[in-house]
């Protein structure tokens, strides 16, 4: 069976956790990683952590076919209260770690190549370091699609819009749901369906794209 590595899958209500059963049902062997409560533990804030994670998954499970980047560091702050240390940590986890993992993933890929899907966000104002680091992630994944395409590797960025993974209160949930043209908030299962297609043989021709699967939330503004 093909092997998928999904980062950021520790919390039971996370997007990553929602992707796991969908891929397993499609015949994938799925390995999860996080700081805790995952198949493989990894600290992606370090220089060594990302490459060590790929190497450990290779050692224990074999060659990775799909790399799904759903990890994130997120502490809200804006222009006036973002510290240098906070900004650096966001970039280290959300962008640098992703770059290093994609490179290590590409080096271990077999003749059939593979696929990268990275979860991103438009949230910037009031959440500046998170949004800026996600913007960097967008660029490096799209660049990977062009550079790694000759190796048979497709790469896309997926923006799911607001998904209630436990961070919303009732007012936020109702407000964002009413702003979504399809009439409800997205669910992890909605994201999982798109990821399952992108990593399938039928979906791997799609590459180098930033795809919004947000129920037209972004089109309402």
C-alpha positions in Angstrom: 0.0 0.0 0.0 1.2 3.6 -0.6 2.4 5.4 2.5 1.3 8.9 3.6 2.8 11.0 6.3 0.5 13.6 7.9 1.9 16.2 10.2 0.0 18.0 13.0 -2.4 15.1 13.7 -2.3 15.0 17.5 -5.7 16.6 18.3 -8.7 14.4 17.7 -10.7 17.3 16.1 -7.9 18.6 13.9 -8.0 18.8 10.1 -5.1 16.3 10.0 -7.0 13.8 12.2 -9.9 14.1 9.8 -7.7 13.2 6.8 -6.4 10.0 8.4 -9.5 7.8 8.1 -10.3 9.1 4.6 -6.9 8.0 3.3 -7.0 4.7 5.1 -10.3 3.9 3.6 -8.8 4.7 0.2 -6.1 2.1 0.8 -3.3 4.2 2.2 -1.0 3.3 5.1 -1.0 6.5 7.1 1.6 7.6 9.6 1.0 10.7 11.8 3.5 13.0 13.4 3.2 15.7 16.1 4.9 16.9 19.3 2.9 14.3 21.2 0.1 11.6 20.7 1.2 10.6 17.2 2.8 7.6 15.5 6.1 9.5 15.2 7.1 12.4 17.6 8.9 15.3 16.0 9.9 18.9 17.1 9.7 20.8 13.8 11.0 24.0 15.4 14.5 22.7 15.3 16.9 22.6 12.4 17.2 18.8 12.6 13.7 17.8 13.4 12.1 17.9 9.9 14.8 15.7 8.2 14.9 13.4 11.2 11.2 12.9 10.9 11.4 11.8 7.3 14.3 9.5 8.1 12.5 7.9 11.0 9.3 7.3 8.9 11.5 5.8 6.2 13.2 3.5 8.7 10.1 2.3 10.4 7.6 2.3 7.5 9.3 2.6 4.1 9.2 5.1 1.3 6.7 8.0 1.7 4.5 8.6 -1.3 2.4 11.4 0.0 3.5 14.2 2.4 0.6 16.1 3.9 1.7 19.2 5.9 -1.0 20.1 8.4 1.2 21.2 11.3 1.2 24.9 12.5 2.4 27.2 15.2 -0.2 29.9 15.8 -0.1 32.6 18.5 -2.2 35.7 17.6 -0.5 39.1 17.5 -0.3 42.1 15.2 2.1 44.6 13.8 2.6 46.4 17.1 2.9 43.4 19.5 4.7 40.7 17.4 8.1 40.0 18.9 11.1 38.9 16.9 11.2 35.6 18.8 7.6 34.9 18.0 8.0 35.7 14.4 11.0 33.5 14.1 9.3 30.6 15.7 6.3 30.9 13.4 8.6 30.9 10.3 10.6 28.1 11.7 7.7 25.7 12.2 5.3 26.8 9.4 7.7 27.6 6.6 11.3 26.4 7.3 10.2 23.0 8.6 8.0 22.5 5.6 10.8 23.4 3.2 13.2 20.9 4.9 10.6 18.1 4.9 9.7 18.6 1.2 13.4 18.4 0.3 13.9 15.3 2.4 10.7 13.8 0.9 11.9 14.5 -2.6 15.3 12.8 -1.9 13.7 9.6 -0.7 11.0 9.4 -3.4 10.9 6.4 -5.7 10.6 6.2 -9.5 6.9 6.9 -9.2 7.4 10.2 -7.6 4.9 11.4 -5.0 2.7 14.2 -3.9 2.8 17.1 -1.5 -0.3 18.8 0.0 0.2 21.7 2.4 -2.6 23.3 4.4 -2.5 27.1 4.4 -4.6 30.1 5.5 -5.5 33.7 4.5 -5.7 34.8 8.1 -3.2 37.7 8.6 -4.6 40.8 10.3 -4.4 40.3 14.0 -2.6 37.0 13.4 0.4 38.4 11.6 3.3 36.0 12.2 1.0 33.0 11.4 -0.3 34.5 8.2 3.1 35.7 7.0 4.6 32.3 7.6 1.7 30.7 5.8 2.3 33.1 2.9 5.9 31.9 2.7 4.6 28.3 2.8 2.4 29.0 -0.3 5.4 30.2 -2.3 7.7 27.4 -1.4 5.2 24.7 -2.2 4.3 26.2 -5.6 8.1 26.5 -6.3 8.4 22.8 -5.3 5.8 21.9 -7.9 8.0 23.4 -10.7 11.3 22.2 -9.4 10.3 18.7 -8.4 7.9 18.0 -11.2 10.6 16.3 -13.3 10.9 13.8 -10.4 7.2 13.0 -10.7 6.3 15.0 -7.6 3.1 17.2 -7.6 2.7 19.8 -5.0 -0.3 22.0 -4.1 -1.4 24.3 -1.3 -4.9 23.8 0.1 -6.8 26.7 1.8 -9.8 25.3 3.6 -11.1 28.6 5.0 -12.5 28.6 8.6 -12.8 25.1 10.0 -14.1 24.6 13.5 -11.4 22.5 15.1 -12.2 23.6 18.7 -11.0 27.2 18.6 -14.4 28.8 17.9 -16.9 30.0 20.4 -20.6 30.0 19.6 -20.6 33.6 18.3 -17.6 33.0 16.0 -19.1 29.8 14.7 -22.5 31.4 13.9 -20.9 34.5 12.4 -18.5 32.7 10.1 -21.1 30.1 9.1 -23.5 32.9 8.1 -20.8 34.4 5.9 -20.3 31.2 4.0 -22.4 31.2 0.8 -23.0 27.4 1.1 -24.6 28.0 4.4 -22.3 26.2 6.9 -18.8 26.1 8.1 -16.4 23.6 6.6 -15.6 20.4 8.4 -12.3 18.3 8.5 -14.1 15.7 6.3 -14.6 18.3 3.6 -10.8 19.0 3.5 -10.1 15.3 3.7 -12.1 14.6 0.5 -10.0 17.1 -1.5 -6.8 15.8 -0.1 -7.8 12.2 -1.0 -8.4 13.3 -4.6 -5.1 15.2 -4.8 -3.0 12.3 -3.6 -4.8 9.8 -5.9 -3.5 8.8 -9.3 -6.4 10.8 -10.9 -5.5 13.9 -8.9 -1.8 14.1 -9.3 -1.9 15.9 -12.6 -3.0 18.9 -10.6 0.1 20.7 -9.4 1.4 24.1 -8.5 -1.9 25.4 -7.4 -3.4 27.2 -4.4 -6.8 25.6 -4.1 -9.6 27.0 -1.9 -12.1 24.5 -0.6 -14.0 26.9 1.6 -17.6 26.7 0.5 -17.1 30.0 -1.4 -16.2 31.8 1.9 -13.4 33.7 0.2 -15.6 34.6 -2.8 -18.0 36.4 -0.5 -15.6 39.4 0.1 
